[in-house]
Amino acid sequence: MLVILVIAMTVIAVLGAAFVSMVGSKQQGFTLLRNGHRATMIARAGLEWAIRFASEGHNVKDTTMDFVPGTPNEGSFTTNYDEATDILTVEGTYQGTTQRIDLSNFRRYLKIGDVSFALSMDSFKRVESKTGQSIAVDKTAGIIHLGLQTQNTAGAVWYGGDSTAGKCVNGVCDFGSGFRAYFVFQYAPGSTGDGFTFAITSGKDNNNTASSIGGDSEMGELMAYGGDSRSYSGGYITSFVDGAGKGLRPPKFAVEFDIYPNTTGCTDSCSGRCDPAIEQHMAYVFWGDDNRIGCKDAYTRWMSSFSFLANTVVYGTTGGNTYLYRSLGDLTTGTTEPSWPSIKGQTVAESGVQWKECSWRASTDYTWWVDVVAPSASYISTAANGFFFFESIFGTRQTGSSEPAWTNCVNYMAECTDNNAKWQNAFFYGVPRVNYATNSRTYDDNRHTAGTGTNAGNSATNAGPTNTKSSDSYYTSSANPTTWLADTATSSTVNRTYAYRMEVVRNSTTGTYQIKSWIETCDPPWSASTAYAINDLIRPTVSNEYYNKCYYLASNTGTSGTTQPAWSETGTVTDGTVTWKPVCTWKASREYAVDALIRPTASNGYFYTARTAGTSGATEPTWPDKGRVTDGTVTWLPYQVGICNKYTNGALGYVQSDYTTQSPTLDRTITLDSTYNTAFDKFLFGWTTASGGATQRADVWKFRLTFKP
């Protein structure tokens, strides 16, 4: 324990920490004096532990630990951090005597960033299409689960807290000169799609909020980043997850981690994301234009407690019909649906506003200048959507058996022939354009194209930078492009863990945004004749039987041998001059020795060490990020050298300064016009995810973000 105490005092001296107070219990005689001194030393050791533990991205709120693990008689310490005052309190206790140390300005001594899971886990808020089926925020373990192995779900989780550093209020932060962000992630075994994004959206003037979400319940490939958050029932749009049909409005950008190849949609505007064939990837995505796409219905069902603009067209939901109705004024609907008329052109009142039937019907008489219709959704093309049409021949004329091609009468004075009737675009004769309940038109937000693309964001056309397959925006592993993020074909494969870092440099004067990304494998495969440092983590090569069973942790500094050693689940493994300690998946009813290391079957970013020998239970326990957990007759403690610890403590995970050690994996600069640039004065950040017919779970932990000065 002497080494720990010396380190504690040395680090505190170097940091120049401000001790607000040191409060002791009442001293009685020499024994209490000795106990008080011992309690002080334990408190100082606890302070050192808290600084180091928090610097790895762990939570130090309300933590109690034995000074000597498994030996409570040797004393204990308790840590607590008050984020509002930025004071860390550590209490050391020995033989009934307690000493307290309060350390002010705790955040300045850490690497965890201005916002992090360690300090702000309560501030991450979920938005889901199906509650509890797409996002889980584990506040105890400090981990966010994306996907939850459920089909046809979409979700987003946004930072919704306050931070003085970024002037954040309810998650809306000053973009300023940019930021640095870092997190670790891993896809769970059996994950097949669709993927997730780390998204940055504009937050000025409530353009987006912590309740915003994209998506489409029929298109998991949008990952809840593209689309307007619509949900279908019976083939009709019946609701929006965000309650408004806005989706994630531009300007915005994200990095996506896509494990499902949607290879269609490269030449049409309907399906797919134009992904390369059978290739997982990490890529930047931005936003498309606001043109509606011809294969997606533009009309919704009537919805309760929803705000509709004048000239919005909806389907009624009663009586089994599919007639269309046009609102003749702005209104907010009530909780009871109107009794929709089935006769052409009839009206029904709701909240003082009239809904008027406006469907095109076959073999039906329409009157010149009186009857205005909206095309059926299945006939809407890009050119014709957004317009009403009126019968343009004097008198009453009967329609044919099939709906006309409305694109032929979009232009001024152009007419569509429909049996005895003719139709013209009513917009040129004083009728407003169609409004839609869906305010977000674009489904191209994460579609990829060949070439370098454009880097400009133009608010006049609502168009964003192009999502491209060029090397500055798109990355895949050349060694294993189909499985490098997740083995979607083999449900038993333990997928690799990755450390990801993003840096954004913003010039608010010129409107330029340089977006840089790095990705590193946290558990690389074993390599021959390679120098390894203590606590380096590896996995056996893919062909080895232990690939899916165990990680191995270096117990010393050394160089591996020329051939792969004989791996084992117990004891240690000698490899050249390196000694490896196995960290294997927990197993039920298994005997474990003291100091044995395991990892949970579902990774949570921690390893666990056995403090007592014994036999594990029949069912896996719940694994905390601190404190003891009892498992059968074994007692486990979280092991401080966790997955991706190497990058957490290294430059990649150190978000207080720029990362210059190696070239970015992706590096792209975009330029936004003044309107879009101003909209990015405020921003929100978080993750979006969706699954269609495939399922997935991606686990994210050790997140931290720092705002640039």
N, C-alpha and C positions, 0 to 999 in steps of 0.2 A: 504493500500500500504506500510505501514511502515514495516510490517513483511517481505514483499518481498525484500525491500531495505536492511534490516538488514541481511537477508539470503545472498543476493548478496555480500555484503561487507565481510561477514564472510567466505563464500566459496572462494572468490577470495584471501583472506588473507591466508587461509589454503593451497590453491593450490600453492601459491607462484608465481602467474602468472606474466609474464614479460610484463609490459605495454610499448609498443614501443613508443607510443605517445598519447597525449591528446590535441586535437586541438579544440579551441572555436571560435565562431563568435565574431565579434568586440563588445566589451562591451560599452554600453552607459548608464551611470547612474545606480542608485540603482535598477530600474526595470529590466534592462538587466542583472545586476549582480544576482538578484533573479532568473530570468528566466534561466540564465546560470547554476546556482546551481541546479535548478529543472531539467534541461536537462541532467546534469551530473548524477543525481540520476536515471533518467529514463534510461540512457545508461547503468549504472551499473546493473539495474534490467534486462535490455535486455540481458546483458552478462550472468547473472545467468540463465535466461530463455533459452538462446542458449545452454549453457553447459548441462542443464538438458534435454532439448528437443532433442539435438543431441545424448545424452547418451541412449535415447530410440530408436535410429535408424532412426530419422527423418532428413529431409534435412533442413539446416539452411542457404542455399544460397539464397540471394536476397529475404529475408522475411521482410515484413513490418506489424507491429501490433500496434493497439491502446494500450496505457498504461493501460487504463481502457476500457475493451471491450465495444463497443457501444457508447463511449464518446470521440470523437476525440479532443475536447477542452482540455482534460486532458493530451494531449501529445501523442507521439508515438515513436517507435524505429524501426530501420531498421538494419538487420544483413546481413553480407556477408562474406563468407569464401573463401579464395584463397588457393586452395589445393597445388599449386606449392610452395608458400612461407610458408604455414602452419600458416597463420595469419587470425584471425577472427576480422572483423571490425564491431563495433556496433555504430550507431549514434542515440543519443537521441534528440528529438526535443520538445520544449515547447514554445508556443507563439512566433514562428518565430526564436527562438534561438536554435542552434544545437551544441551539444558537441559530440566528437568522441573518442572512446576508441579502440585501436588496441591491441589485445592479441596475442602474439607469442606462438609458440609451442602448438597450440590449440589441436592437436591430442592426446598429452600425457595425457590430462585431461579427455578424453572421454572413453566410453566403446564400441565404435562402431567398433573398429578393424582397421587393416591396410588397408583393402579393405572393402567397404560397399556400400549398395545402397544409404545411406545418402550422401556419399562423391563422389562416383564413378559411379553413374547411367549411365552416358554417355558412360562408357567404356564397357558396356555389349552388345555384338554383336550377331545378329541372323543369323542362317543358316537354311533355310527352303526348303522343297520339293515343296511347293506352297506358294509363297510370300504372307505374311500377313494372312495366314490361320492357322498357328500352334503356333506362338509365337508373343506376343505383349509386348513391354517394355514401361511401362507408367512412363516417367521420372518425371512427375508432382506429381503423387501420390506415387512414389517410390515402384512400384510393377511390377512383371513380371507375365504375364498370359501365362500358358502353355496349349495348346490344342485348345482353341477358339471354341469348340463345332463343329468341322469340321471333317468329315469322311476322311479316307485314306490320312492322312497327317503325316509328320514327321518333327521334328525341333530340333535344339539345340541352346542354348544361352550360350556363353562363355565370361568370363572376358577377355577383350582385351586391358587393359590399362597398365599404368606404375605405379610402387610402389617402392619407395626407400627401404622400410622395407624388402620386399621379393626379391629385385633386379629384379622386374618384368619389362619386356620390351614386349610390345604388347601382354600382357597376359601370357607370358611364364615366370614363376617364379622359383626361387631356392627352391628346396624341403627342403634342409637343414635338420633340426632335426624334421620337421613336422609342423603341423598347427592346429588351432582350428577354427571351423566354426559353424555358428548358423543361422537359419532362421525359419520363421513362415509360415505355409501353410494351405490351406483349399481347398477342392474340392467344386466346385459350385454345386447347386442343379441340378439334372438331369444328372450328370456325370456317365457314365457307363464303360468307358475304353479308352485306356488300362492302362495308368499310366505314371509315370515319374521317372527319376533317377537324383540324384546329383552325378556327375561323376568327377573322377580325372584321367587324362591321362598323359602319358609321353610327354614331349615337347622338349627333347634334339634332336638336329640336325633335327628339323622340322619333327620329327616322327609323331606328331599331331600339328595342328595349330588352330587358332580361326575360321578357315573355315572347320574344320573336322566335320564329322557327319557319323553315321552309318544308319541302317535301311534298309527296303525293303518295297516297296509300297504295297505288298500283305501280309505283316506280321506286323501288328501293335504291336503285343506282343514283338517285339524286342525293342520297345521304343526308336528307333534310337540310341541305345547303341551297340547292336549286328548288324551284317550284314555289307554290303559294300556300302550302300546308293543307291542301284539300284531303278530305276523306270521302269515300264513296260508299253507297249502300244501294243495292238493287240497280247498279249501273248509273246512278245519279250522284252528283256532288251534293252531300247533305250537311256538311259542316266543315269548318276550318279549325285546325288545332290552335292557331293564334287568335281565333275569334274574329278575324277581320279579312282573311285572304290576302294579306300583304306579302307574306314570305319574308325573306331577308332582303331588304332593299339596298341598292347600291348607293355609294361605293362600298365595296367589300372585297376581301380576298381571303384565301385559305390555302393550306396545304392539305391534300387528301392522301390517305393511305388506303389504297383501293385493292381489294383482294378478289374481286369478281370481275372477269372480263366481259364488258358489254360492248361487243365488237360491231354492232350495227349502228345505223343512224349517222353514218359519215356523209351521206349525200341527200338525206331527207331531213325533215324537221320533226319527225315523230318519235322514234324509239332509240334507245341506247345512248351511250356516251362516246361512241367512236373510239373505244379503247383499242390498242394494239391486240392482235390475236393472242389469247392465252398468255397474258403477261400481267403480273402484279406490278404496281408502281406507286411511287410517291411523286406528286405533281402539284404545281401551283394552279389554282382555279380562281377565276374572277367573275365576270357577269356578262351575259349576252345582251341582246337588245330587247325591246319591249314588244316585239311582234308575237302575236299568239300563234300557236302551232295548230295545223289543220287536223291532227288526229286526236286532239284532246278537247273535250266538251267545254264550251265557253259559258254555258248557262248552269245555274245551280238550282236545286230545289229551294222552295221557300224555307227560311230558317227563322226560328223564334228569337226574339231579343237581338235582332241584327239590324244594323244601319244600312239601308239601301238608298242609293242616290236616285234622283229622277231619271227615268228612261232605262232603269235596270230591268233586264228580262230574266224571269225565273220560270221554272216548272211548278205547277201546283202539285201537291202531294196527296190529295184525296180523290176519291172517285175512280181511281185506276186509270185516269187519262194522262196524256203527256202534252197537254196544251201549254202554250207559252202565254205569259202575262207580263205586261209592261207597266211599271210604276209611273204615274203621271206627276209625281212630286217626290221630294225627299221624305223619307220616313224611317222610324225605328219600329220594327214589328213588335207585337205583343207576344204573349205566351200561347194564344189560341189562334190556330190557322183559319183564314177566311174560308167561307164556303164558295169555292171557285165556280164561276159560271161555265157551262159547257157550250154555250151558243157563241158563235163568232161575233167579236166586237163588243160583247157585253162587259160591264164593269162591276166591281165589288169594292166597297170602301173598307179601309183599315187605317186607324189612327188619323182619320180625317183626310186621307189620301186615297185616290182611286187606283185600283189595279185594272188594266184593260186587257182583255184577251187579244192576242196579236199573232196567232199561229197562221202559217200558210196551210191550206187544206186542199186536198184534191177534189175536183169536180164540184167546186163551190163558187157561188156568185160573189164577186167583189165589186165595189162601187168606186168610180173615179173620184179622186181627191178625198175620199172618206176613209177607206180602209188602208191602214198601215200595218205591214207584217214584218216580222223578224224571221230570217231564214232558220230552218231547223238546224240544230247543232251539227248533225252529220253532214250537212252540205256546206258548212262554213269553210272557206279557204282563206289563206292569208290576205288576199286582195279584198275579199268581200266582208270579212268580219268587221264588226263595229258599225254597220249601217242598217237602217230600216229601209223598206221599199214600199212604194205605193202604186196602185193600179192607175195607169196613165191614159186609158182610152175612155172617152166620154160615155157615160151610162153605166150599166152593170154588165160585167163580163164574167164568164165561167172559166175556171182554171182547168188544166189538164189532169192526167192521171199521175204524173210525177213532177216533182219540184224542179223549177228551172235552174240553170247554171247561173247563179247570181253574179259571178265574175264578169259576165257579159254585159251587165248593166250597172257597173260601179261608176264609170266615168260620166261626166256631165252629158245629158241628152241621150246617152246610150239606153237601149231598151232590151229587155229580155222577153221573148215571145213565150207565152204559156197558154196554149190552146187559143181561145178567143181573147184572152187577156194579155196585157203587156205591162211590164213593171219597169219603174225607173227609181234611181237612188233618191230617196226622200230628203237626204241631207242638202241637196242643192235647191230645195224648195221649202226650207225653213224648219225642217224636222231635225232635232238634235241627233247626235250620234248615239249609238247604244252604249250604255254603261254596263259594266259587269261587276258582280259581287267580288270576283277575283281581281285584285288590284295588281298582282304580280303576273306579268305575261310570260316572262322568260323561263324556258326549260333548258336553256343552253349554258347554264352557269358553270357546269363542270363537264362540258363536252370538249374533247380534244381535237385539234386539227394538225395537219402536217405543216412543216415550215416554221419560220420564226415568229410569225404573227405580228400584230400591232401592239405597241406598248402604251397606247393612249386611252384615256377615259374621257368620253365626250358626253356631257350632260344634255346637249341639244338633241342628240339622237338616242340618249339613254344607253349608249353602247359602251362596253368596257374593254380593257385589254383582252387580246385573244389568248385563249387557253391552247398552248401548243405542245408539240412533242419534241421541241428543241431542247438541247442539253441544259440550257439555263433555267428551264421550267419543269423538266420531266426526267425522272430517274428510275431505272430498274436495275436489278442485279444481273449482270451478264452471265454470272456463274450458274445461277438457278432462278431465272425470271418467273417461273411458275410457282415457286414455293418459298421464296426468301422472306416474305412477311408471314405467311401462314401456309401450312401444308393442307390444302383444301380437299385432297383426295384421301388422306389417311387420318382418321379421327384420333388415333393414339399418339400422333407426333406431338412432342412438346416443342412449341414454336419458339423461335429466338426472341430474346429481349433486346430492345433497342433504346438508345439514348438519343433524343432529338433536341436540337437547338435552333431557334429562329432569332435573327436580329433584323430589325427594320430601322433604316436611317431615313428620316424625313427632312426634306427641305421645304418648309412651309411657304417660302417666298417663291420658289420656282415650281412647286407642286410635284416634286419628284420623290419617289419612294423606292429605295433600294432594299430588296427583300432577300436575305441570305438564309440558307438552311444547311445544317449539317446533320448527318445521321451516322451513328456508330453501333456496331454490334457489341452488346455487353457481355455476351457469352460466346466468344469466337471458338472455332474448333481447335483442338490441339494441333500444335505445329512442331515439327522436329527441329532440333538444334536451335531452339529459340530461348532468348533470355526472358525470364519471368521474375516479377517482383512479388513480395509477400502480399497476400490477399488478391492476387490476380485470379480471375475466374475463367475456366474453360469448360468445354464439353468434349467428349470423345468425338471422333469423326463420324459422319453420318452412317457409314457402313458398320460401325461397331455396335454390338448388342447393348452397350450401356448408354448409347446416344440419348434415348428417351427415358433413362432411369435416373441418371445422376449428373450433377455439376461436380467440378473438382476445384478446390480452393488451395492456392499455394500457401504452404506453411512457412516457406523461407524463400530467400532470393537464390536463384540458380538458373541453370540451362538444361533444357529438356534433352532427352536422348535422341539417337538417330532413328529409332523405331518406336512406335506407340507401345506403351507399357501394358501389362495385364491389369486392367481396371478391376476394382472390387467395390462392393457396397459397404464394406466394413474396414476398420483399421485405417492404414495409410498406404499410399502407393508411391514407390520410389521410381523416379523417372530422370535418368541422368543425375544431376545434382539437385533436382527439385523434389520435394516431398509434397504429394497432393493428399488433401483430406476430402473424402467423399461427402457430398451434400445431395442425398437421394430423396426421392419423393416419399412422403409419409406413407406408412403401411399399417393396416390394422393388425392387432394381436401380434406385434413384432417386439422382440426383446431389444432394448437399447441400452448402451453403456453410458456412463457419465461422460459428458463432453461430446457425445454423438451429435451430428448436425443433420437436420432434415429441412426440406422445403414443403410447404402445403401443396396439395394436389392442384389447387387453383392459386396461382401465384398472387401474392399481395405485396411483393417487394421486400419481403423479409425471409431470413433463414431463422431457424430455432435450434438452440443448443440444450441438450438434456442436462439438468442440474441434479437429477437423481436417476439412478439406474432403475429399470423396471420394464413392464410390458405395456404397450400402447393399448388403447381401448378398441372396442369393436366398431365404433363410428368416429370419424374425424372430428376433433374439437373445433371450436371457433377460435381463430388465431388473432390475438390482439397485437398492436404495435408496441405495447409496453406492458410490464407486469407479468406475473406467472400465469401459466395455464396448465391445468391438471388433465392428464390424458391416461386413463387407466391408472397404472402405478408410476407413470413417468411424469416428471414436472419439467416443463419447457420454459425457456426465456427467449425473447427475441435476440437474435445475434446481430451485433452492431455493424458488422461488415456484411451489408446486404447486397442484393442484386444491383449491378450498375454502380456500386460504391466508387469504383475506379473513376467513372466519369462525373459522378456527383462532386467529388472532392477535387477533380482535376479542372483544367481550364474550360473544358466543354460545358461543365455544369456550373461554373462560376459566373453568374449573371451580373455581377457588379461591374464588370468591365467587358470590353469587346473581346471577341475570340479571334486571335490572329495566328494560331498555331498551324492551321492547315487551310487549304482552299475550300470554299463552300461546295457542298454537293449541288446545290441550286443557287443561282445568283442572278436576279433579274431586277431591272429598274423600270418602273412605269412612271408615266407623267399624267396627272389629272388636271383638267381645266379648273378654272377658279371656283366654279360652283361645286364641283365634286371635292376639290381640295378643302374648301371651307367646311363642307359636310363632314370631313374627316378631322376637324379640329377636336371632336369628341369621338371616342370609340368604345366598343365593347369587345370582349374576347371570351372564347369558350370552345366547346366541342359540339359537333353535330354528328349524328349517326342514323342509319336506317338499314332495314333488312326487308327484302321481298320474300321470295320463296325460300331463299337460303337463310341460314342463321349464323350468329357470331356472338362472341364476347371479346371485347378488347379492354384490357385493364391499363389504366393510366395512373402513375404515382410520381412522387418527388417533383411535382410542378413548382416552379418559381418564376417570377417575372419581375424585372426591374425597369423602371422608366429611365430613359436617357436624360442626362442633365441638359 
